[in-house]
Amino acid sequence: YLIAIIQSTKWKRIIMGIVMITLWVSLLVRTFTWMVILQDQGAVNGLLMAFGIIKEPVRLVFNSTGVIIGMTHLLLPFMVMNLYPVMEGIDRRLVEAAKGMGARPYKAFFQIYFPLSLPGIIAGSLVVFVMALGYFVTPALLGGQSDMMISKLIHDNIQVTLNWNIASALSLILLVATFLILGLSYFITRMFSVFKGDE
């Protein structure tokens, strides 16, 4: 939203560059960096303890918290790339007109800007979700054994327990889920294009 509404082209490029710079670094390097930052003696726990917010290190890796932080960092650029063009194309005069007619800024945003952003939100969410379904390295390194993602579960059934039947079934479920989500995205996109045509 900030990139879309800011007037300066220079600042647009700087902020977009900060978001996209993560794509220039290897996935494995980024994941190991998060392991170092989030570990018990890492930067996050060090800062929290230095400011007196916590008295002992908080467990941030080898659990769901570490996976969520790592995956958010990895997938954020893909969400931004889907959302930014849609938000950039929204006519800001519509929001200004709503404010001129007495709508408060937050009301103008949620009743005008947000609904017009929905195609980008839906497209970005679907792309990120489909990509996250098959991620293996980040959940394997940052997550624990108690909350494995499906790709790690497939790997363990093939390499560790040698249970190829379950691994095959899980792979089929993953494939079907991916196709269903892609079909849903196609249906939603067609629905939006029909509504735009009606308008």
Contact map, one row per residue, 1 for C-alpha under 8 A:
1111100000000000000000000000000000000000000000000000000000000000000000000000000000010010000000000000000000000000000000000000000000000000000000000000000000000000000000000000000000000000000000000000000
1111110000000000000000000000000000000000000000000000000000000000000000000000000000000000000000000000000000000000000000000000000000000000000000000000000000000000000000000000000000000000000000000000000
1111110000110011000000000000000000000000000000000000000000000000000000000000000000010000000000000000000000000000000000000000000000000000000000000000000000000000000000000000000000000000000000000000000
1111110000010000000000000000000000000000000000000000000000000000000000000000000000010011000000000000000000000000000000000000000000000000000000000000000000000000000000000000000000000000000000000000000
1111111000000000000000000000000000000000000000000000000000000000000000000000000000000001000000000000000000000000000000000000000000000000000000000000000000000000000000000000000000000000000000000000000
0111111110110000000000000000000000000000000000000000000000000000000000000000000000000000000000000000000000000000000000000000000000000000000000000000000000000000000000000000000000000000000000000000000
0000111110010000000000000000000000000000000000000000000000000000000000000000000000000000000000000000000000000000000000000000000000000000000000000000000000000000000000000000000000000000000000000000000
0000011111110000000000000000000000000000000000000000000000000000000000000000000000000000000000000000000000000000000000000000000000000000000000000000000000000000000000000000000000000000000000000000000
0000011111111000000000000000000000000000000000000000000000000000000000000000000000000000000000000000000000000000000000000000000000000000000000000000000000000000000000000000000000000000000000000000000
0000000111111100000000000000000000000000000000000000000000000000000000000000000000000000000000000000000000000000000000000000000000000000000000000000000000000000000000000000000000000000000000000000000
0010010111111110000000000000000000000000000000000000000000000000000000000000000000000000000000000000000000000000000000000000000000000000000000000000000000000000000000000000000000000000000000000000000
0011011111111111000000000000000000000000000000000000000000000000000000000000000000000000000000000000000000000000000000000000000000000000000000000000000000000000000000000000000000000000000000000000000
0000000011111111100000000000000000000000000000000000000000000000000000000000000000000000000000000000000000000000000000000000000000000000000000000000000000000000000000000000000000000000000000000000000
0000000001111111110000000000000000000000000000000000000000000000000000000000000000000000000000000000000000000000000000000000000000000000000000000000000000000000000000000000000000000000000000000000000
0010000000111111111000000000000000000000000000000000000000000000000000000000000000000000000000000000000000000000000000000000000000000000000000000000000000000000000000000000000000000000000000000000000
0010000000011111111100000000000000000000000000000000000000000000000000000000000000000000000000000000000000000000000000000000000000000000000000000000000000000000000000000000000000000000000000000000000
0000000000001111111110000000000000000000000000000000000000000000000000000000000000000000000000000000000000000000000000000000000000000000000000000000000000000000000000000000000000000000000000000000000
0000000000000111111111000000000000000000000000000000000000000000000000000000000000000000000000000000000000000000000000000000000000000000000000000000000000000000000000000000000000000000000000000000000
0000000000000011111111000000000000000000000000000000000000000000000000000001100000000000000000000000000000000000000000000000000000000000000000000000000000000000000000000000000000000000000000000000000
0000000000000001111111110000000000000000000000000000000000000000000000000000100000000000000000000000000000000000000000000000000000000000000000000000000000000000000000000000000000000000000000000000000
0000000000000000111111111000000000000000000000000000000000000000000000000000000000000000000000000000000000000000000000000000000000000000000000000000000000000000000000000000000000000000000000000000000
0000000000000000011111111000010000000000000000000000000000000000000000001100100000000000000000000000000000000000000000000000000000000000000000000000000000000000000000000000000000000000000000000000000
0000000000000000000111111100000000000000000000000000000000000000000000000100100000000000000000000000000000000000000000000000000000000000000000000000000000000000000000000000000000000000000000000000000
0000000000000000000111111100000000000000000000000000000000000000000000000000000000000000000000000000000000000000000000000000000000000000000000000000000000000000000000000000000000000000000000000000000
0000000000000000000011111110110000000000000000000000000000000000000000000000000000000000000000000000000000000000000000000000000000000000000000000000000000000000000000000000000000000000000000000000000
0000000000000000000000111111110000000000000000000000000000000000000000000000000000000000000000000000000000000000000000000000000000000000000000000000000000000000000000000000000000000000000000000000000
0000000000000000000000001111111000000000000000000000000000000000000000000100000000000000000000000000000000000000000000000000000000000000010000000000000000000000000000000000000000000000000000000000000
0000000000000000000000000111111100000000000000000000000000000000000000000000000000000000000000000000000000000000000000000000000000000000110000000000000000000000000000000000000000000000000000000000000
0000000000000000000000001111111110000000000000000000000000000000000000000000000000000000000000000000000000000000000000000000000000000000000000000000000000000000000000000000000000000000000000000000000
0000000000000000000001001111111111000000000000000000000000000000000000000100000000000000000000000000000000000000000000000000000000000000000000000000000000000000000000000000000000000000000000000000000
0000000000000000000000000011111111100000000000000000000000000000000001000000000000000000000000000000000000000000000000000000000000000000110011000000000000000000000000000000000000000000000000000000000
0000000000000000000000000001111111110000000000000000000000000000000000000000000000000000000000000000000000000000000000000000000000000000000010000000000000000000000000000000000000000000000000000000000
0000000000000000000000000000111111111000000000000000000000000000000000000000000000000000000000000000000000000000000000000000000000000000000000000000000000000000000000000000000000000000000000000000000
0000000000000000000000000000011111111100000000000000000000000000010001000000000000000000000000000000000000000000000000000000000000000000000000000000000000000000000000000000000000000000000000000000000
0000000000000000000000000000001111111110000000000000000000001000000000000000000000000000000000000000000000000000000000000000000000000000000011000000000000000000000000000000000000000000000000000000000
0000000000000000000000000000000111111110011000000000000000000000000000000000000000000000000000000000000000000000000000000000000000000000000000000000000000000000000000000000000000000000000000000000000
0000000000000000000000000000000011111110011100000000000000000000000000000000000000000000000000000000000000000000000000000000000000000000000000000000000000000000000000000000000000000000000000000000000
0000000000000000000000000000000001111111111110000000000000011000010000000000000000000000000000000000000000000000000000000000000000000000000000000000000000000000000000000000000000000000000000000000000
0000000000000000000000000000000000111111111010000000000000111000000000000000000000000000000000000000000000000000000000000000000000000000000000000000000000000000000000000000000000000000000000000000000
0000000000000000000000000000000000000111110010000000000011110000000000000000000000000000000000000000000000000000000000000000000000000000000000000000000000000000000000000000000000000000000000000000000
0000000000000000000000000000000000000111111011000000000010000000000000000000000000000000000000000000000000000000000000000000000000000000000000000000000000000000000000000000000000000000000000000000000
0000000000000000000000000000000000011111111111000000000000000000000000000000000000000000000000000000000000000000000000000000000000000000000000000000000000000000000000000000000000000000000000000000000
0000000000000000000000000000000000011110111111100000000000000000000000000000000000000000000000000000000000000000000000000000000000000000000000000000000000000000000000000000000000000000000000000000000
0000000000000000000000000000000000001100011111110000000000000000000000000000000000000000000000000000000000000000000000000000000000000000000000000000000000000000000000000000000000000000000000000000000
0000000000000000000000000000000000000111111111111000000011000000000000000000000000000000000000000000000000000000000000000000000000000000000000000000000000000000000000000000000000000000000000000000000
0000000000000000000000000000000000000000111111111100000010000000000000000000000000000000000000000000000000000000000000000000000000000000000000000000000000000000000000000000000000000000000000000000000
0000000000000000000000000000000000000000001111111110000000000000000000000000000000000000000000000000000000000000000000000000000000000000000000000000000000000000000000000000000000000000000000000000000
0000000000000000000000000000000000000000000111111111110000000000000000000000000000000000000000000000000000000000000000000000000000000000000000000000000000000000000000000000000000000000000000000000000
0000000000000000000000000000000000000000000011111111111110000000000000000000000000000000000000000000000000000000000000000000000000000000000000000000000000000000000000000000000000000000000000000000000
0000000000000000000000000000000000000000000001111111100000000000000000000000000000000000000000000000000000000000000000000000000000000000000000000000000000000000000000000000000000000000000000000000000
0000000000000000000000000000000000000000000000111111110000000000000000000000000000000000000000000000000000000000000000000000000000000000000000000000000000000000000000000000000000000000000000000000000
0000000000000000000000000000000000000000000000011111111000000000000000000000000000000000000000000000000000000000000000000000000000000000000000000000000000000000000000000000000000000000000000000000000
0000000000000000000000000000000000000000000000011111111000000000000000000000000000000000000000000000000000000000000000000000000000000000000000000000000000000000000000000000000000000000000000000000000
0000000000000000000000000000000000000000000000011011111111000000000000000000000000000000000000000000000000000000000000000000000000000000000000000000000000000000000000000000000000000000000000000000000
0000000000000000000000000000000000000000000000001001111110000000000000000000000000000000000000000000000000000000000000000000000000000000000000000000000000000000000000000000000000000000000000000000000
0000000000000000000000000000000000000000000000001000011111000000000000000000000000000000000000000000000000000000000000000000000000000000000000000000000000000000000000000000000000000000000000000000000
0000000000000000000000000000000000000001100011001000011111100000000000000000000000000000000000000000000000000000000000000000000000000000000000000000000000000000000000000000000000000000000000000000000
0000000000000000000000000000000000000001000010000000010111110000000000000000000000000000000000000000000000000000000000000000000000000000000000000000000000000000000000000000000000000000000000000000000
0000000000000000000000000000000000000011000000000000000011111110000000000000000000000000000000000000000000000000000000000000000000000000000000000000000000000000000000000000000000000000000000000000000
0000000000000000000000000000000000000111000000000000000001111110110000000000000000000000000000000000000000000000000000000000000000000000000000000000000000000000000000000000000000000000000000000000000
0000000000000000000000000000000000100110000000000000000000111111111000000000000000000000000000000000000000000000000000000000000000000000000001110000000000000000000000000000000000000000000000000000000
0000000000000000000000000000000000000000000000000000000000111111011000000000000000000000000000000000000000000000000000000000000000000000000011111000000000000000000000000000000000000000000000000000000
0000000000000000000000000000000000000000000000000000000000111111111000000000000000000000000000000000000000000000000000000000000000000000000001110110000000000000000000000000000000000000000000000000000
0000000000000000000000000000000000000000000000000000000000001111111100000000000000000000000000000000000000000000000000000000000000000000000000110010000000000000000000000000000000000000000000000000000
0000000000000000000000000000000000000000000000000000000000011011111110000000000000000000000000000000000000000000000000000000000000000000000000000000000000000000000000000000000000000000000000000000000
0000000000000000000000000000000001000100000000000000000000011111111111000000000000000000000000000000000000000000000000000000000000000000000001100000000000000000000000000000000000000000000000000000000
0000000000000000000000000000000000000000000000000000000000001111111111100000000000000000000000000000000000000000000000000000000000000000011001100000000000000000000000000000000000000000000000000000000
0000000000000000000000000000000000000000000000000000000000000001111111110000000000000000000000000000000000000000000000000000000000000000000000000000000000000000000000000000000000000000000000000000000
0000000000000000000000000000000000000000000000000000000000000000111111111000000000000000000000000000000000000000000000000000000000000000000000000000000000000000000000000000000000000000000000000000000
0000000000000000000000000000001001000000000000000000000000000000011111111100000000000000000000000000000000000000000000000000000000000000010001000000000000000000000000000000000000000000000000000000000
0000000000000000000000000000000000000000000000000000000000000000001111111110000000000000000000000000000000000000000000000000000000010000011000000000000000000000000000000000000000000000000000000000000
0000000000000000000000000000000000000000000000000000000000000000000111111111000000000000000000000000000000000000000000000000000000000000000000000000000000000000000000000000000000000000000000000000000
0000000000000000000001000000000000000000000000000000000000000000000011111111000000000000000000000000000000000000000000000000000000000000000000000000000000000000000000000000000000000000000000000000000
0000000000000000000001100010010000000000000000000000000000000000000001111111100000000000000000000000000000000000000000000000000000000000000000000000000000000000000000000000000000000000000000000000000
0000000000000000000000000000000000000000000000000000000000000000000000111111111000000000000000000000000000000000000000000000000100010000000000000000000000000000000000000000000000000000000000000000000
0000000000000000001000000000000000000000000000000000000000000000000000011111111100000000000000000000000000000000000000000000000000000000000000000000000000000000000000000000000000000000000000000000000
0000000000000000001101100000000000000000000000000000000000000000000000000111111110000000000000000000000000000000000000000000000000000000000000000000000000000000000000000000000000000000000000000000000
0000000000000000000000000000000000000000000000000000000000000000000000000011111111000000000000000000000000000000000000000001001100000000000000000000000000000000000000000000000000000000000000000000000
0000000000000000000000000000000000000000000000000000000000000000000000000011111111100000000000000000000000000000000000001001101100000000000000000000000000000000000000000000000000000000000000000000000
0000000000000000000000000000000000000000000000000000000000000000000000000001111111110000000000000000000000000000000000000001000000000000000000000000000000000000000000000000000000000000000000000000000
0000000000000000000000000000000000000000000000000000000000000000000000000000111111111000000000000000000000000000000000000001000000000000000000000000000000000000000000000000000000000000000000000000000
0000000000000000000000000000000000000000000000000000000000000000000000000000011111111100000000000000000000000000000000011011000000000000000000000000000000000000000000000000000000000000000000000000000
0000000000000000000000000000000000000000000000000000000000000000000000000000001111111110000000000000000000000000000010011011000000000000000000000000000000000000000000000000000000000000000000000000000
1011000000000000000000000000000000000000000000000000000000000000000000000000000111111111000000000000000000000000000000010000000000000000000000000000000000000000000000000000000000000000000000000000000
0000000000000000000000000000000000000000000000000000000000000000000000000000000011111111100000000000000000000000000000010000000000000000000000000000000000000000000000000000000000000000000000000000000
0000000000000000000000000000000000000000000000000000000000000000000000000000000001111111110000000000000000000000000010110000000000000000000000000000000000000000000000000000000000000000000000000000000
1001000000000000000000000000000000000000000000000000000000000000000000000000000000111111110000000000000000000000000110010000000000000000000000000000000000000000000000000000000000000000000000000000000
0001100000000000000000000000000000000000000000000000000000000000000000000000000000011111110000000000000000000000000000000000000000000000000000000000000000000000000000000000000000000000000000000000000
0000000000000000000000000000000000000000000000000000000000000000000000000000000000001111111000000000000000000000000000000000000000000000000000000000000000000000000000000000000000000000000000000000000
0000000000000000000000000000000000000000000000000000000000000000000000000000000000000111111100000000000000000000100110000000000000000000000000000000000000000000000000000000000000000000000000000000000
0000000000000000000000000000000000000000000000000000000000000000000000000000000000000000111111100000000000000000000000000000000000000000000000000000000000000000000000000000000000000000000000000000000
0000000000000000000000000000000000000000000000000000000000000000000000000000000000000000011111110000000000000000000000000000000000000000000000000000000000000000000000000000000000000000000000000000000
0000000000000000000000000000000000000000000000000000000000000000000000000000000000000000001111111000000000000000000000000000000000000000000000000000000000000000000000000000000000000000000000000000000
0000000000000000000000000000000000000000000000000000000000000000000000000000000000000000001111111100000000000001000000000000000000000000000000000000000000000000000000000000000000000000000000000000000
0000000000000000000000000000000000000000000000000000000000000000000000000000000000000000001111111110000000011001100000000000000000000000000000000000000000000000000000000000000000000000000000000000000
0000000000000000000000000000000000000000000000000000000000000000000000000000000000000000000111111111000000000000000000000000000000000000000000000000000000000000000000000000000000000000000000000000000
0000000000000000000000000000000000000000000000000000000000000000000000000000000000000000000011111111100000000000000000000000000000000000000000000000000000000000000000000000000000000000000000000000000
0000000000000000000000000000000000000000000000000000000000000000000000000000000000000000000001111111111000010000000000000000000000000000000000000000000000000000000000000000000000000000000000000000000
0000000000000000000000000000000000000000000000000000000000000000000000000000000000000000000000111111111110010000000000000000000000000000000000000000000000000000000000000000000000000000000000000000000
0000000000000000000000000000000000000000000000000000000000000000000000000000000000000000000000011111111000000000000000000000000000000000000000000000000000000000000000000000000000000000000000000000000
0000000000000000000000000000000000000000000000000000000000000000000000000000000000000000000000001111111000000000000000000000000000000000000000000000000000000000000000000000000000000000000000000000000
0000000000000000000000000000000000000000000000000000000000000000000000000000000000000000000000000111111100000000000000000000000000000000000000000000000000000000000000000000000000000000000000000000000
0000000000000000000000000000000000000000000000000000000000000000000000000000000000000000000000000111111110110000000000000000000000000000000000000000000000000000000000000000000000000000000000000000000
0000000000000000000000000000000000000000000000000000000000000000000000000000000000000000000000000010011111110000000000000000000000000000000000000000000000000000000000000000000000000000000000000000000
0000000000000000000000000000000000000000000000000000000000000000000000000000000000000000000000000010001111111000000000000000000000000000000000000000000000000000000000000000000000000000000000000000000
0000000000000000000000000000000000000000000000000000000000000000000000000000000000000000000000000000000111111100000000000000000000000000000000000000000000000000000000000000000000000000000000000000000
0000000000000000000000000000000000000000000000000000000000000000000000000000000000000000000000000000001111111110000000000000000000000000000000000000000000000000000000000000000000000000000000000000000
0000000000000000000000000000000000000000000000000000000000000000000000000000000000000000000000100110001111111111100000000000000000000000000000000000000000000000000000000000000000000000000000000000000
0000000000000000000000000000000000000000000000000000000000000000000000000000000000000000000000100000000011111111110000000000000000000000000000000000000000000000000000000000000000000000000000000000000
0000000000000000000000000000000000000000000000000000000000000000000000000000000000000000000000000000000001111111111000000000000000000000000000000000000000000000000000000000000000000000000000000000000
0000000000000000000000000000000000000000000000000000000000000000000000000000000000000000000000000000000000111111111000000000000000000000000000000000000000000000000000000000000000000000000000000000000
0000000000000000000000000000000000000000000000000000000000000000000000000000000000000000000001100000000000011111111100000000000000000000000000000000000000000000000000000000000000000000000000000000000
0000000000000000000000000000000000000000000000000000000000000000000000000000000000000000010000100000000000011111111110000000000000000000000000000000000000000000000000000000000000000000000000000000000
0000000000000000000000000000000000000000000000000000000000000000000000000000000000000000000000000000000000001111111111000000000000000000000000000000000000000000000000000000000000000000000000000000000
0000000000000000000000000000000000000000000000000000000000000000000000000000000000000000000000000000000000000111111111000000000000000000000000000000000000000000000000000000000000000000000000000000000
0000000000000000000000000000000000000000000000000000000000000000000000000000000000000010010000000000000000000001111111100000000000000000000000000000000000000000000000000000000000000000000000000000000
0000000000000000000000000000000000000000000000000000000000000000000000000000000000100110010000000000000000000000111111111000000000000000000000000000000000000000000000000000000000000000000000000000000
0000000000000000000000000000000000000000000000000000000000000000000000000000000000000000000000000000000000000000011111111100000000000000000000000000000000000000000000000000000000000000000000000000000
0000000000000000000000000000000000000000000000000000000000000000000000000000000000000100000000000000000000000000000111111110000000000000000000000000000000000000000000000000000000000000000010010000000
0000000000000000000000000000000000000000000000000000000000000000000000000000000001111110000000000000000000000000000011111111000000000000000000000000000000000000000000000000000000000000000000000000000
0000000000000000000000000000000000000000000000000000000000000000000000000000001001100000000000000000000000000000000011111111100000000000000000000000000000000000000000000000000000000000000000000000000
0000000000000000000000000000000000000000000000000000000000000000000000000000000000000000000000000000000000000000000001111111110000000000000000000000000000000000000000000000000000000000100000000000000
0000000000000000000000000000000000000000000000000000000000000000000000000000000001100000000000000000000000000000000000111111111000000000000000000000000000000000000000000000000000000000100000000000000
0000000000000000000000000000000000000000000000000000000000000000000000000000011111100000000000000000000000000000000000011111111100000000000000000000000000000000000000000000000000000000000000000000000
0000000000000000000000000000000000000000000000000000000000000000000000000000001000000000000000000000000000000000000000001111111110000000000000000000000000000000000000000000000000000000000000000000000
0000000000000000000000000000000000000000000000000000000000000000000000000000000000000000000000000000000000000000000000000111111111000000000000000000000000000000000000000000000000001100100000000000000
0000000000000000000000000000000000000000000000000000000000000000000000000000011000000000000000000000000000000000000000000011111111100000000000000000000000000000000000000000000000000000000000000000000
0000000000000000000000000000000000000000000000000000000000000000000000000010011000000000000000000000000000000000000000000001111111110000000000000000000000000000000000000000000000000000000000000000000
0000000000000000000000000000000000000000000000000000000000000000000000000000000000000000000000000000000000000000000000000000111111111000000000000000000000000000000000000000000000000000000000000000000
0000000000000000000000000000000000000000000000000000000000000000000000000000000000000000000000000000000000000000000000000000011111111100000000000000000000000000000000000000000001001000000000000000000
0000000000000000000000000000000000000000000000000000000000000000000000000000000000000000000000000000000000000000000000000000001111111110000000000000000000000000000000000000000000000000000000000000000
0000000000000000000000000000000000000000000000000000000000000000000000100010000000000000000000000000000000000000000000000000000111111110000000000000000000000000000000000000000000000000000000000000000
0000000000000000000000000000000000000000000000000000000000000000000000000000000000000000000000000000000000000000000000000000000011111110000000000000111000000000000000000000010001000000000000000000000
0000000000000000000000000000000000000000000000000000000000000000000000000000000000000000000000000000000000000000000000000000000001111111000000000000011000000000000000000000010000000000000000000000000
0000000000000000000000000000000000000000000000000000000000000000000000000000000000000000000000000000000000000000000000000000000000111111111000000000001000000000000000000000000000000000000000000000000
0000000000000000000000000000000000000000000000000000000000000000000000000000000000000000000000000000000000000000000000000000000000000111111100000000101100000000000000000000000000000000000000000000000
0000000000000000000000000001001000000000000000000000000000000000000000000000000000000000000000000000000000000000000000000000000000000011111110000000000000000000000000000000000000000000000000000000000
0000000000000000000000000011001000000000000000000000000000000000001001100000000000000000000000000000000000000000000000000000000000000011111111100000000000000000000000000000000000000000000000000000000
0000000000000000000000000000000000000000000000000000000000000000001000100000000000000000000000000000000000000000000000000000000000000011111111100001100100000000000000000000000000000000000000000000000
0000000000000000000000000000000000000000000000000000000000000000000000000000000000000000000000000000000000000000000000000000000000000001111111110001000100000000000000000000000000000000000000000000000
0000000000000000000000000000001100100000000000000000000000000100000000000000000000000000000000000000000000000000000000000000000000000000111111110000000000000000000000000000000000000000000000000000000
0000000000000000000000000000001000100000000000000000000000001110011001000000000000000000000000000000000000000000000000000000000000000000011111110000000000000000000000000000000000000000000000000000000
0000000000000000000000000000000000000000000000000000000000001111011000000000000000000000000000000000000000000000000000000000000000000000011111111011000000000000000000000000000000000000000000000000000
0000000000000000000000000000000000000000000000000000000000001111000000000000000000000000000000000000000000000000000000000000000000000000000111111111000000000000000000000000000000000000000000000000000
0000000000000000000000000000000000000000000000000000000000000100000000000000000000000000000000000000000000000000000000000000000000000000000000111111000000000000000000000000000000000000000000000000000
0000000000000000000000000000000000000000000000000000000000000010000000000000000000000000000000000000000000000000000000000000000000000000000000011111000000000000000000000000000000000000000000000000000
0000000000000000000000000000000000000000000000000000000000000011000000000000000000000000000000000000000000000000000000000000000000000000000000111111100000000000000000000000000000000000000000000000000
0000000000000000000000000000000000000000000000000000000000000000000000000000000000000000000000000000000000000000000000000000000000000000001100111111110110000000000000000000000000000000000000000000000
0000000000000000000000000000000000000000000000000000000000000000000000000000000000000000000000000000000000000000000000000000000000001001001000000011111110000000000000000000000000000000000000000000000
0000000000000000000000000000000000000000000000000000000000000000000000000000000000000000000000000000000000000000000000000000000000001100000000000001111111000000000000000100010000000000000000000000000
0000000000000000000000000000000000000000000000000000000000000000000000000000000000000000000000000000000000000000000000000000000000001111000000000000111111100000000000000000000000000000000000000000000
0000000000000000000000000000000000000000000000000000000000000000000000000000000000000000000000000000000000000000000000000000000000000001001100000001111111110000000000000000000000000000000000000000000
0000000000000000000000000000000000000000000000000000000000000000000000000000000000000000000000000000000000000000000000000000000000000000000000000001111111111000000000100000000000000000000000000000000
0000000000000000000000000000000000000000000000000000000000000000000000000000000000000000000000000000000000000000000000000000000000000000000000000000011111111100000001110110000000000000000000000000000
0000000000000000000000000000000000000000000000000000000000000000000000000000000000000000000000000000000000000000000000000000000000000000000000000000001111111111000000100000000000000000000000000000000
0000000000000000000000000000000000000000000000000000000000000000000000000000000000000000000000000000000000000000000000000000000000000000000000000000000111111111110000000000000000000000000000000000000
0000000000000000000000000000000000000000000000000000000000000000000000000000000000000000000000000000000000000000000000000000000000000000000000000000000011111111111101100000000000000000000000000000000
0000000000000000000000000000000000000000000000000000000000000000000000000000000000000000000000000000000000000000000000000000000000000000000000000000000001111111111100100000000000000000000000000000000
0000000000000000000000000000000000000000000000000000000000000000000000000000000000000000000000000000000000000000000000000000000000000000000000000000000000111111110000000000000000000000000000000000000
0000000000000000000000000000000000000000000000000000000000000000000000000000000000000000000000000000000000000000000000000000000000000000000000000000000000111111110000000000000000000000000000000000000
0000000000000000000000000000000000000000000000000000000000000000000000000000000000000000000000000000000000000000000000000000000000000000000000000000000000011111111000000000000000000000000000000000000
0000000000000000000000000000000000000000000000000000000000000000000000000000000000000000000000000000000000000000000000000000000000000000000000000000000000011111111100000000000000000000000000000000000
0000000000000000000000000000000000000000000000000000000000000000000000000000000000000000000000000000000000000000000000000000000000000000000000000000000000001100111111100000000000000000000000000000000
0000000000000000000000000000000000000000000000000000000000000000000000000000000000000000000000000000000000000000000000000000000000000000000000000000000000001100011111110000000000000000000000000000000
0000000000000000000000000000000000000000000000000000000000000000000000000000000000000000000000000000000000000000000000000000000000000000000000000000000000000000001111111000000000000000000000000000000
0000000000000000000000000000000000000000000000000000000000000000000000000000000000000000000000000000000000000000000000000000000000000000000000000000000001001000001111111100000000000000000000000000000
0000000000000000000000000000000000000000000000000000000000000000000000000000000000000000000000000000000000000000000000000000000000000000000000000000000011101100001111111110000000000000000000000000000
0000000000000000000000000000000000000000000000000000000000000000000000000000000000000000000000000000000000000000000000000000000000000000000000000000000001000000000111111111000000000000000000000000000
0000000000000000000000000000000000000000000000000000000000000000000000000000000000000000000000000000000000000000000000000000000000000000000000000000000000000000000011111111100000000000000000000000000
0000000000000000000000000000000000000000000000000000000000000000000000000000000000000000000000000000000000000000000000000000000000000000000000000000010001000000000001111111110000000000000000000000000
0000000000000000000000000000000000000000000000000000000000000000000000000000000000000000000000000000000000000000000000000000000000000000000000000000000001000000000000111111111000000000000000000000000
0000000000000000000000000000000000000000000000000000000000000000000000000000000000000000000000000000000000000000000000000000000000000000000000000000000000000000000000011111111100000000000000000000000
0000000000000000000000000000000000000000000000000000000000000000000000000000000000000000000000000000000000000000000000000000000000000000000000000000000000000000000000001111111110000000000000000000000
0000000000000000000000000000000000000000000000000000000000000000000000000000000000000000000000000000000000000000000000000000000000001100000000000000010000000000000000000111111111000000000000000000000
0000000000000000000000000000000000000000000000000000000000000000000000000000000000000000000000000000000000000000000000000000000000000000000000000000000000000000000000000011111111100000000000000000000
0000000000000000000000000000000000000000000000000000000000000000000000000000000000000000000000000000000000000000000000000000000000000000000000000000000000000000000000000001111111110000000000000000000
0000000000000000000000000000000000000000000000000000000000000000000000000000000000000000000000000000000000000000000000000000000000000000000000000000000000000000000000000000111111111000000000000000000
0000000000000000000000000000000000000000000000000000000000000000000000000000000000000000000000000000000000000000000000000000000001001000000000000000000000000000000000000000011111111100000000000000000
0000000000000000000000000000000000000000000000000000000000000000000000000000000000000000000000000000000000000000000000000000000000000000000000000000000000000000000000000000001111111110000000000000000
0000000000000000000000000000000000000000000000000000000000000000000000000000000000000000000000000000000000000000000000000000000000000000000000000000000000000000000000000000000111111111000000000000000
0000000000000000000000000000000000000000000000000000000000000000000000000000000000000000000000000000000000000000000000000000010001000000000000000000000000000000000000000000000011111111100000000000000
0000000000000000000000000000000000000000000000000000000000000000000000000000000000000000000000000000000000000000000000000000010000000000000000000000000000000000000000000000000001111111110000000000000
0000000000000000000000000000000000000000000000000000000000000000000000000000000000000000000000000000000000000000000000000000000000000000000000000000000000000000000000000000000000111111111000000000000
0000000000000000000000000000000000000000000000000000000000000000000000000000000000000000000000000000000000000000000000000000000000000000000000000000000000000000000000000000000000011111111100000000000
0000000000000000000000000000000000000000000000000000000000000000000000000000000000000000000000000000000000000000000000000110010000000000000000000000000000000000000000000000000000001111111110000000000
0000000000000000000000000000000000000000000000000000000000000000000000000000000000000000000000000000000000000000000000000000000000000000000000000000000000000000000000000000000000000111111111000000000
0000000000000000000000000000000000000000000000000000000000000000000000000000000000000000000000000000000000000000000000000000000000000000000000000000000000000000000000000000000000000011111111100000000
0000000000000000000000000000000000000000000000000000000000000000000000000000000000000000000000000000000000000000000000000000000000000000000000000000000000000000000000000000000000000001111111110000000
0000000000000000000000000000000000000000000000000000000000000000000000000000000000000000000000000000000000000000000000100000000000000000000000000000000000000000000000000000000000000000111111111000000
0000000000000000000000000000000000000000000000000000000000000000000000000000000000000000000000000000000000000000000000000000000000000000000000000000000000000000000000000000000000000000011111111100000
0000000000000000000000000000000000000000000000000000000000000000000000000000000000000000000000000000000000000000000000000000000000000000000000000000000000000000000000000000000000000000001111111110000
0000000000000000000000000000000000000000000000000000000000000000000000000000000000000000000000000000000000000000000000100000000000000000000000000000000000000000000000000000000000000000000111111111000
0000000000000000000000000000000000000000000000000000000000000000000000000000000000000000000000000000000000000000000000000000000000000000000000000000000000000000000000000000000000000000000011111111100
0000000000000000000000000000000000000000000000000000000000000000000000000000000000000000000000000000000000000000000000000000000000000000000000000000000000000000000000000000000000000000000001111111110
0000000000000000000000000000000000000000000000000000000000000000000000000000000000000000000000000000000000000000000000000000000000000000000000000000000000000000000000000000000000000000000000111111111
0000000000000000000000000000000000000000000000000000000000000000000000000000000000000000000000000000000000000000000000000000000000000000000000000000000000000000000000000000000000000000000000011111111
0000000000000000000000000000000000000000000000000000000000000000000000000000000000000000000000000000000000000000000000000000000000000000000000000000000000000000000000000000000000000000000000001111111
0000000000000000000000000000000000000000000000000000000000000000000000000000000000000000000000000000000000000000000000000000000000000000000000000000000000000000000000000000000000000000000000000111111
0000000000000000000000000000000000000000000000000000000000000000000000000000000000000000000000000000000000000000000000000000000000000000000000000000000000000000000000000000000000000000000000000011111
